[in-house]
Amino acid sequence: MQIATILNYIDNGHMALPEFQRGYVWGGDQVRGLFGSLYRRHPVGGLLVWATQSEGAQHRGDHELAPGVVKLLLDGQQRITSLYGVIRGRPPQFFDGNEKAFAGLYFHIGREEFQFYQPIMMRDDPLWIDVTALLNAGNDGMGSIITSLSTSPEHAPQLSDYVSRLSKLLGIRDIDLHIEEITGGDMTLDVVVDIFNKVNSGGTKLSKGDLALAKICADWPQARTEMKVQLGKWRQAGYDFSLDWLLRSVNTVLTGEAKFLHLHGKTAPEVQDALKRASRHIDTALNLISGRLGLDHDRVLFGRGAVSVMARYLDQRTGPMDQKERDKLLFWYVQAGMWGRFSGSTESFIDADLEALDAGGLDRMLDILRLWHGGLRVEPGHFTGWNLGARFYPVLYLLTRMAEAKDWGNGLPLKAGMLGKLSQLEVHHIFPKARLYEAGYGRAEVNAIANFCFLTKRANLDILDDRPEAYFPAIEERHPGALSSQWVPMDPQLWRIENYADFLTARRELLAKATNDLLADLLHGETERWLATAAPVHASAAIVSGPADANEEAALSALQQWVADQGLPSGVMAHEIVTAESGEQAAVLDLAWPNGLRQELTEAVALVVGADPAVITLANANGFRCFADADAFKAYVTKEIVGEPVAA
């Protein structure tokens, strides 16, 4: 079938994209490569379609299908979308992706090469031809180009070559692509998806979550849209969750299981109802976590898998919770987050906790957690981590909010919900970084968790690089008790740079005691049962990367936004690499895409600014391609992912 006919089929509803297909993931390099091959009449592969009745066919987009039989693209989506986008100058109706990948394609009729528009290189060279404009204008457009070039003494001698090349470019629309069809009454969605996965085993193979959602969308076409609406609501509230995560939560509520295969066979009304229930329970869980624990935004929300379990817990109970039950549930959540319960094999741990919930409720879940970790009481050694990616960084934030630690600028308590997001409540280095580096301390010591506290932006700016021995007395005089409210040891000798190591030791003891007091407060008298045994302090590898302060985090957030502007997915800030044996943090990567910037089509990548070579080695061993600075990362994205040339 000719390419022009295929595009017409898409326009009139005779060809579409099945609901289970992922969105458009090609970058500019692949688009240029496709047009280069077509121009040279090299083979680009055929298409595989599922010919089925259009009535009831679940397809991407909200356009109507033509009556009769529709051809649903199983293999060839990226090629056909690219062809449609360039030739039509707009994306097809089923499009979901980055339009920049096929916008502004040009062809040089002298060198016979394709490039995306670069104004400095192209604007004064009439041999660069807008491919979309030419393909839309057809012979009239070619005639206009030739007429213009014929008036140039420089280009007139090559006119016959240019005519031939333009005709060859226009002829792309008439190239035949082989189409193989699968059809028949035995071609159920399950069978077709299995065929799709086999055909795409080297490319866009569906994940377990994709497959589950595909089956759901077969009966409930609006499922993906409805779920994205819920995700958008939480994103506006400061919590960024993935589609897979929400589907997992729907699964736990509906089936009491973590594995997506348990969703198979569930009816559309059942899934619709489960989504409503899961969303409502997630709202409740987030309100509890934010209001009672003070974890009011995404960067301090640890233990995301625990929220899915909490949704099941809330769904299974009847009537309102009293204060004791509410706080015990939050005690379990904090413990799960502190020890990284869901940092490794999330699915298996969620299943274990759901089984414990069914067997004995919240007490059984806590028993399983205690047995798994070896104890639940916090020790000073747990605060020896460093950077904003350490697991006890959210614990420090939680302490600040729950204990209403006082700001050092105005002396007011930093209550949960009072100040909003991290842009207003900032990390402060008690001993300034500059002074510690001058004294010969390394990055890990300078950015130790025990050297952090949270202050308002104004207070942080006022202190700047003053030594504690200089600014502490003034704070204590203006706001008595403000220092001790932030767990600062009150021995003035410990406020001196030469005694920094002793300061950290003393503050870790204070932080551990404060954490255990807070946990005891959540238990309402059951302290002996749950906090009698100390959690083990593992001698794990040093965490040698991750954002160290608000400035570094702001730079990473700006990079996140830049990536989003390219039409690519958000990365994971402070991504953990955990040990297989204990589940402890082995390293934290500043910013990571574990599934690649083009999900499952490109390699896992990470940004590790200023990291020790050991963390890069560890990241490489875990399948990550690492970049040491933002400029190198941007160049990689621009050239290899988006496929646009760097501007001259």
FIKE-660037 format. One line per field, with one value per residue (C-alpha): residue number from 1; x, y, z; residue in three letters. Coordinates in pm, whole numbers. Each point is the difference from the previous one (the first is absolute). Layout:
BEGIN
k <- (NUM;...)
xx <- (X;...)
yy <- (Y;...)
zz <- (Z;...)
r <- (ALA;...)
***
This chain:
BEGIN
k <- (1;2;3;4;5;6;7;8;9;10;11;12;13;14;15;16;17;18;19;20;21;22;23;24;25;26;27;28;29;30;31;32;33;34;35;36;37;38;39;40;41;42;43;44;45;46;47;48;49;50;51;52;53;54;55;56;57;58;59;60;61;62;63;64;65;66;67;68;69;70;71;72;73;74;75;76;77;78;79;80;81;82;83;84;85;86;87;88;89;90;91;92;93;94;95;96;97;98;99;100;101;102;103;104;105;106;107;108;109;110;111;112;113;114;115;116;117;118;119;120;121;122;123;124;125;126;127;128;129;130;131;132;133;134;135;136;137;138;139;140;141;142;143;144;145;146;147;148;149;150;151;152;153;154;155;156;157;158;159;160;161;162;163;164;165;166;167;168;169;170;171;172;173;174;175;176;177;178;179;180;181;182;183;184;185;186;187;188;189;190;191;192;193;194;195;196;197;198;199;200;201;202;203;204;205;206;207;208;209;210;211;212;213;214;215;216;217;218;219;220;221;222;223;224;225;226;227;228;229;230;231;232;233;234;235;236;237;238;239;240;241;242;243;244;245;246;247;248;249;250;251;252;253;254;255;256;257;258;259;260;261;262;263;264;265;266;267;268;269;270;271;272;273;274;275;276;277;278;279;280;281;282;283;284;285;286;287;288;289;290;291;292;293;294;295;296;297;298;299;300;301;302;303;304;305;306;307;308;309;310;311;312;313;314;315;316;317;318;319;320;321;322;323;324;325;326;327;328;329;330;331;332;333;334;335;336;337;338;339;340;341;342;343;344;345;346;347;348;349;350;351;352;353;354;355;356;357;358;359;360;361;362;363;364;365;366;367;368;369;370;371;372;373;374;375;376;377;378;379;380;381;382;383;384;385;386;387;388;389;390;391;392;393;394;395;396;397;398;399;400;401;402;403;404;405;406;407;408;409;410;411;412;413;414;415;416;417;418;419;420;421;422;423;424;425;426;427;428;429;430;431;432;433;434;435;436;437;438;439;440;441;442;443;444;445;446;447;448;449;450;451;452;453;454;455;456;457;458;459;460;461;462;463;464;465;466;467;468;469;470;471;472;473;474;475;476;477;478;479;480;481;482;483;484;485;486;487;488;489;490;491;492;493;494;495;496;497;498;499;500;501;502;503;504;505;506;507;508;509;510;511;512;513;514;515;516;517;518;519;520;521;522;523;524;525;526;527;528;529;530;531;532;533;534;535;536;537;538;539;540;541;542;543;544;545;546;547;548;549;550;551;552;553;554;555;556;557;558;559;560;561;562;563;564;565;566;567;568;569;570;571;572;573;574;575;576;577;578;579;580;581;582;583;584;585;586;587;588;589;590;591;592;593;594;595;596;597;598;599;600;601;602;603;604;605;606;607;608;609;610;611;612;613;614;615;616;617;618;619;620;621;622;623;624;625;626;627;628;629;630;631;632;633;634;635;636;637;638;639;640;641;642;643;644;645;646;647;648)
xx <- (0;135;105;-245;-284;101;-14;-343;-113;101;-187;-323;4;90;335;65;215;-116;-52;276;273;237;37;246;359;221;251;122;285;-243;-224;295;114;-343;-24;358;-80;-324;172;264;-274;154;-236;-154;-208;-366;-296;-192;-367;-289;-303;-306;-351;9;-307;135;366;200;230;210;-153;-359;-61;-266;93;-148;-277;103;353;282;370;164;375;195;342;102;-150;322;61;-359;-27;324;-116;-336;158;246;-225;-314;184;-196;-24;-267;-312;135;325;146;361;246;-90;349;130;-146;-49;223;163;204;173;311;-43;371;140;-314;-17;-276;38;-229;-23;296;-47;368;97;-305;-152;239;21;-289;94;-152;-361;-279;-108;-351;-64;118;-200;-315;46;98;100;-99;245;274;-66;29;336;140;-115;174;325;3;63;324;313;150;-279;-137;252;-124;-372;-53;155;-214;-317;87;67;-316;-203;165;-92;-361;-10;27;-380;-40;227;-176;27;-86;-287;-51;-338;-111;-371;-254;-245;266;198;-94;173;216;119;67;194;208;76;85;247;169;30;135;225;293;-187;-317;-99;-285;76;-224;-175;-48;-147;-239;-108;-47;-242;-184;-26;-154;-313;44;161;15;209;334;-149;-178;319;200;-256;59;377;-28;-199;271;272;-160;2;375;9;121;-109;24;-281;141;-5;-366;-92;182;-210;-320;114;62;-341;-188;183;214;299;294;54;-182;-110;-267;-174;-60;-361;-128;-292;3;-250;217;311;-186;-125;345;158;-247;63;377;8;-209;219;320;-139;-61;348;171;-204;107;363;2;-214;128;357;63;127;-174;171;150;368;-61;-261;186;-149;-235;-79;-131;-271;-140;-16;-163;-266;-88;-3;-238;-222;-37;-103;-341;-83;228;344;69;321;179;-64;86;335;87;-53;228;255;7;36;296;172;-49;147;297;123;-67;-265;-103;335;85;-251;-309;-250;108;7;-343;-135;157;-155;-340;11;91;-285;-251;145;18;-51;230;171;96;139;218;114;106;183;182;101;117;214;110;-138;-178;171;220;367;242;182;-303;64;351;-119;55;-168;-365;-36;73;-303;18;-26;-383;18;176;-270;-268;159;12;-368;-140;208;-60;368;51;128;325;-108;-337;-19;-334;-72;30;-341;-122;-191;117;272;-86;259;377;45;-118;155;366;282;257;356;53;376;34;136;263;144;10;170;256;65;69;-323;-126;-334;-160;97;-108;-341;-67;-368;96;128;-342;-296;-300;-55;-204;164;45;183;222;102;69;240;202;350;24;158;-234;217;-72;-372;-132;25;-200;-274;-24;-19;-276;-195;76;-41;12;335;-98;-332;213;194;317;231;27;367;167;321;-179;-83;362;129;279;-264;-230;30;-103;-291;-128;26;-190;-271;-55;-76;-250;-161;-33;-161;-239;-98;-70;-202;-202;-54;-106;-250;-156;-34;-214;146;117;364;138;-157;129;308;172;245;244;15;337;251;148;356;-106;198;21;-267;216;-240;-337;-94;173;-202;-283;214;96;-359;-123;249;-126;-361;89;154;-318;-201;236;-50;-378;22;151;-315;182;-98;113;294;24;166;245;-45;110;227;-53;198;-156;82;-140;-191;222;93;326;-11;-232;-3;-82;-251;-76;-217;8;-211;174;-114;-191;-151;153;141;306;246;-39;174;96;155;259;154;328;-30;278;113;-132;-360;42;145;-294;-251;162;-17;-374;-48;14;184;128;61;212;-154;-322;153;124;-340;-180;228;-84;-374;20;208;-94;-354;-178;223;23;337;158;-38;313)
yy <- (0;344;229;267;-252;-108;360;40;-315;166;318;-179;-242;-320;-30;78;-83;-259;123;-218;162;238;355;131;-46;70;281;217;-234;-282;230;122;-360;-109;275;-61;-367;78;261;-255;-261;-226;-246;131;-302;-77;51;-245;84;-161;7;1;141;373;-25;-50;21;171;256;295;346;120;0;-222;-306;-70;-264;-353;-126;205;-73;45;51;-263;55;318;269;201;-3;84;274;154;-15;150;275;110;-39;146;253;-102;-310;-264;-10;-288;185;2;118;273;186;152;-334;52;378;204;-269;144;-155;135;-61;46;-240;-218;-5;51;227;179;374;205;368;98;-284;5;345;128;-325;-45;-366;-88;-102;-26;-362;48;307;-180;-318;203;226;-285;89;363;26;-164;239;300;-124;-64;341;169;-192;57;370;-75;-36;-211;-260;9;-255;-266;54;-338;-176;204;-86;-369;15;194;-248;-282;169;51;-363;-111;36;-265;-265;-328;-147;-365;-53;-332;-53;-221;-64;-260;-72;-160;325;116;292;-241;-177;325;151;-318;33;367;-85;-268;230;280;-211;224;328;124;-322;65;-2;-193;325;88;-340;26;347;-119;-267;254;248;-267;18;354;224;303;-180;154;349;-36;-117;288;244;-143;16;363;86;-142;164;338;-78;-66;-380;-152;-362;-226;-174;-338;106;102;-320;-194;180;-78;-361;-21;151;-222;-332;21;-92;191;-199;147;-339;2;285;-225;-101;290;180;366;97;-177;187;333;-45;-107;310;223;-183;-5;371;82;-208;144;347;-107;-151;309;227;-207;-5;373;118;-224;-70;324;-175;249;-38;-253;27;-112;-266;-324;-350;50;-370;37;237;-279;-227;278;34;-369;36;295;-179;-310;173;146;316;289;-59;123;184;-309;-205;292;57;-369;-15;301;-167;-293;238;185;-327;-136;319;25;-351;2;-272;76;104;-343;-259;216;-254;-281;222;147;-354;-103;299;-55;-362;113;252;-273;-237;228;364;283;-186;-283;250;150;-345;-84;334;-50;-356;106;286;-136;285;333;233;268;25;294;-199;23;374;-49;30;310;203;57;-355;-174;-182;196;333;-31;-105;328;189;-198;80;368;8;-224;140;355;90;374;214;179;317;74;-259;-136;-374;-165;-163;-251;179;343;63;-218;-147;-30;322;173;-232;-46;-226;188;-118;70;9;189;-197;260;-2;-380;-31;258;-221;-301;-198;-206;14;-281;160;347;-126;-235;-30;101;332;79;183;167;375;258;144;335;-150;-204;312;201;-257;-55;-132;99;-253;-149;141;346;-20;-249;235;271;-249;-128;353;106;-327;-207;-371;31;-181;-292;-29;-94;-259;207;-110;300;-40;308;-196;-216;307;42;-126;-203;-193;-64;-381;7;231;-253;-285;197;115;-352;-114;282;-75;-372;75;250;-253;-272;245;91;-366;-70;283;-174;-325;132;-228;-299;111;-307;-232;171;204;-230;-130;227;-14;-122;257;-147;83;58;174;378;189;211;192;173;368;159;317;218;156;-337;-117;316;-63;-358;123;242;-289;-202;282;17;-373;44;280;-253;-213;-263;-160;131;-168;-124;246;-165;-349;-280;-289;-261;-306;-333;-148;255;248;278;302;-57;328;281;138;370;-50;-326;-157;-372;-92;240;332;-195;-265;-341;121;179;-79;98;334;201;331;-27;342;4;-367;-224;-238;-286;110;23;-351;-122;179;-147;-346;56;88;380;222;284;368;216;336;148;127;-347;-146;265;-68;-371;71;247;-217;-357;17;299;-18;374;149;236;359;149)
zz <- (0;-92;283;-121;19;350;117;-160;184;328;-91;-89;295;-185;182;366;300;254;354;142;-212;175;-127;-257;117;-301;-2;-285;-96;-70;-205;-208;-45;-118;-262;-109;-61;-182;-218;-102;-44;262;172;323;94;-32;230;213;57;181;-229;221;10;71;223;349;-109;275;-156;113;-38;0;-376;-156;-202;-341;-11;-85;45;152;-17;343;-23;193;-153;-179;223;29;-377;-93;263;-126;-360;89;212;-267;-304;156;214;308;221;-65;219;208;75;351;15;-94;-320;-14;-119;-350;-22;-229;-214;-290;-302;-173;-372;-63;263;12;378;257;302;241;-37;120;-80;-1;-234;-229;-30;-271;-196;-252;-48;339;-74;256;-45;140;-216;-314;65;62;-303;-235;-357;48;287;-204;-288;230;135;-347;-126;290;-49;-378;56;186;-216;279;-1;-357;-140;249;-63;-167;301;238;-194;17;375;76;-205;192;330;-112;-105;365;22;-271;154;73;350;44;245;172;163;284;16;100;276;220;14;348;169;203;-314;-185;291;18;-373;53;276;-211;-300;218;220;-87;34;164;175;239;371;238;85;-369;-67;294;-109;-358;118;215;-288;-219;218;133;-265;232;264;-94;-18;334;167;-147;141;348;-43;-110;312;227;-207;61;372;-13;-39;-327;-57;-305;-187;103;366;-16;-182;273;261;-191;-10;376;75;-245;38;313;-218;-145;-320;-297;-130;271;-185;-300;-20;208;-161;-101;275;258;-111;-19;353;122;-154;185;327;-45;-83;303;230;-146;69;360;34;-142;226;302;-109;-71;289;281;-115;-188;-315;-223;-338;-236;97;359;-78;57;-13;-295;-11;354;-125;-221;305;203;-271;40;380;-16;-251;218;320;83;188;95;154;350;86;126;-314;-227;172;3;-375;-38;229;-243;-296;158;88;-352;-145;238;-70;-376;8;-359;-149;-137;-120;41;-129;232;310;-75;-37;332;176;-158;113;352;-8;-88;260;301;-88;96;286;-233;-252;273;113;-356;-30;331;-86;-347;125;336;214;-24;250;-156;100;-42;-269;-226;-38;-142;-360;-206;-275;-81;-132;332;143;323;-181;-6;367;83;-191;183;339;-90;-89;274;284;-127;3;10;-284;86;-174;161;278;-126;-5;-341;12;-256;-275;114;-257;-297;-228;20;-195;317;258;-82;107;206;66;370;-52;-332;-292;-85;352;16;-338;116;301;-222;37;-294;-183;204;333;-110;-114;290;96;354;-140;-152;139;-162;10;-185;-307;173;297;-231;-194;317;146;-319;83;366;236;264;277;-147;-84;258;302;-183;-90;356;132;-242;10;312;-67;-379;-22;223;-188;-303;207;23;286;232;99;-158;-47;-255;-206;-110;-336;161;197;-297;22;367;-89;-254;254;264;-242;-134;353;41;-337;79;336;-159;-268;255;210;-307;-88;357;-24;-301;199;286;267;-209;5;173;-254;-311;96;248;-259;-184;-376;-126;-119;-315;-95;-359;-269;29;-191;-224;-218;5;37;299;49;-128;-274;-143;21;-174;-282;-34;-4;-280;-192;58;-154;-298;-56;23;-259;-239;39;209;332;338;167;357;235;243;-148;232;-87;270;107;-87;340;245;-213;137;-208;-183;-192;-101;-354;-35;-280;-176;-270;90;-307;-236;-141;-264;222;-69;-332;137;274;364;61;305;95;279;55;190;91;124;-278;215;-45;-377;-2;209;-223;-313;155;48;-367;14;-245;218;-72;227;-86;-136;-326;-96;84;-209;-295;26;9;-287;-231;85;141;-152;-305;-62;-92;248;-121;-144)
r <- (MET;GLN;ILE;ALA;THR;ILE;LEU;ASN;TYR;ILE;ASP;ASN;GLY;HIS;MET;ALA;LEU;PRO;GLU;PHE;GLN;ARG;GLY;TYR;VAL;TRP;GLY;GLY;ASP;GLN;VAL;ARG;GLY;LEU;PHE;GLY;SER;LEU;TYR;ARG;ARG;HIS;PRO;VAL;GLY;GLY;LEU;LEU;VAL;TRP;ALA;THR;GLN;SER;GLU;GLY;ALA;GLN;HIS;ARG;GLY;ASP;HIS;GLU;LEU;ALA;PRO;GLY;VAL;VAL;LYS;LEU;LEU;LEU;ASP;GLY;GLN;GLN;ARG;ILE;THR;SER;LEU;TYR;GLY;VAL;ILE;ARG;GLY;ARG;PRO;PRO;GLN;PHE;PHE;ASP;GLY;ASN;GLU;LYS;ALA;PHE;ALA;GLY;LEU;TYR;PHE;HIS;ILE;GLY;ARG;GLU;GLU;PHE;GLN;PHE;TYR;GLN;PRO;ILE;MET;MET;ARG;ASP;ASP;PRO;LEU;TRP;ILE;ASP;VAL;THR;ALA;LEU;LEU;ASN;ALA;GLY;ASN;ASP;GLY;MET;GLY;SER;ILE;ILE;THR;SER;LEU;SER;THR;SER;PRO;GLU;HIS;ALA;PRO;GLN;LEU;SER;ASP;TYR;VAL;SER;ARG;LEU;SER;LYS;LEU;LEU;GLY;ILE;ARG;ASP;ILE;ASP;LEU;HIS;ILE;GLU;GLU;ILE;THR;GLY;GLY;ASP;MET;THR;LEU;ASP;VAL;VAL;VAL;ASP;ILE;PHE;ASN;LYS;VAL;ASN;SER;GLY;GLY;THR;LYS;LEU;SER;LYS;GLY;ASP;LEU;ALA;LEU;ALA;LYS;ILE;CYS;ALA;ASP;TRP;PRO;GLN;ALA;ARG;THR;GLU;MET;LYS;VAL;GLN;LEU;GLY;LYS;TRP;ARG;GLN;ALA;GLY;TYR;ASP;PHE;SER;LEU;ASP;TRP;LEU;LEU;ARG;SER;VAL;ASN;THR;VAL;LEU;THR;GLY;GLU;ALA;LYS;PHE;LEU;HIS;LEU;HIS;GLY;LYS;THR;ALA;PRO;GLU;VAL;GLN;ASP;ALA;LEU;LYS;ARG;ALA;SER;ARG;HIS;ILE;ASP;THR;ALA;LEU;ASN;LEU;ILE;SER;GLY;ARG;LEU;GLY;LEU;ASP;HIS;ASP;ARG;VAL;LEU;PHE;GLY;ARG;GLY;ALA;VAL;SER;VAL;MET;ALA;ARG;TYR;LEU;ASP;GLN;ARG;THR;GLY;PRO;MET;ASP;GLN;LYS;GLU;ARG;ASP;LYS;LEU;LEU;PHE;TRP;TYR;VAL;GLN;ALA;GLY;MET;TRP;GLY;ARG;PHE;SER;GLY;SER;THR;GLU;SER;PHE;ILE;ASP;ALA;ASP;LEU;GLU;ALA;LEU;ASP;ALA;GLY;GLY;LEU;ASP;ARG;MET;LEU;ASP;ILE;LEU;ARG;LEU;TRP;HIS;GLY;GLY;LEU;ARG;VAL;GLU;PRO;GLY;HIS;PHE;THR;GLY;TRP;ASN;LEU;GLY;ALA;ARG;PHE;TYR;PRO;VAL;LEU;TYR;LEU;LEU;THR;ARG;MET;ALA;GLU;ALA;LYS;ASP;TRP;GLY;ASN;GLY;LEU;PRO;LEU;LYS;ALA;GLY;MET;LEU;GLY;LYS;LEU;SER;GLN;LEU;GLU;VAL;HIS;HIS;ILE;PHE;PRO;LYS;ALA;ARG;LEU;TYR;GLU;ALA;GLY;TYR;GLY;ARG;ALA;GLU;VAL;ASN;ALA;ILE;ALA;ASN;PHE;CYS;PHE;LEU;THR;LYS;ARG;ALA;ASN;LEU;ASP;ILE;LEU;ASP;ASP;ARG;PRO;GLU;ALA;TYR;PHE;PRO;ALA;ILE;GLU;GLU;ARG;HIS;PRO;GLY;ALA;LEU;SER;SER;GLN;TRP;VAL;PRO;MET;ASP;PRO;GLN;LEU;TRP;ARG;ILE;GLU;ASN;TYR;ALA;ASP;PHE;LEU;THR;ALA;ARG;ARG;GLU;LEU;LEU;ALA;LYS;ALA;THR;ASN;ASP;LEU;LEU;ALA;ASP;LEU;LEU;HIS;GLY;GLU;THR;GLU;ARG;TRP;LEU;ALA;THR;ALA;ALA;PRO;VAL;HIS;ALA;SER;ALA;ALA;ILE;VAL;SER;GLY;PRO;ALA;ASP;ALA;ASN;GLU;GLU;ALA;ALA;LEU;SER;ALA;LEU;GLN;GLN;TRP;VAL;ALA;ASP;GLN;GLY;LEU;PRO;SER;GLY;VAL;MET;ALA;HIS;GLU;ILE;VAL;THR;ALA;GLU;SER;GLY;GLU;GLN;ALA;ALA;VAL;LEU;ASP;LEU;ALA;TRP;PRO;ASN;GLY;LEU;ARG;GLN;GLU;LEU;THR;GLU;ALA;VAL;ALA;LEU;VAL;VAL;GLY;ALA;ASP;PRO;ALA;VAL;ILE;THR;LEU;ALA;ASN;ALA;ASN;GLY;PHE;ARG;CYS;PHE;ALA;ASP;ALA;ASP;ALA;PHE;LYS;ALA;TYR;VAL;THR;LYS;GLU;ILE;VAL;GLY;GLU;PRO;VAL;ALA;ALA)
***
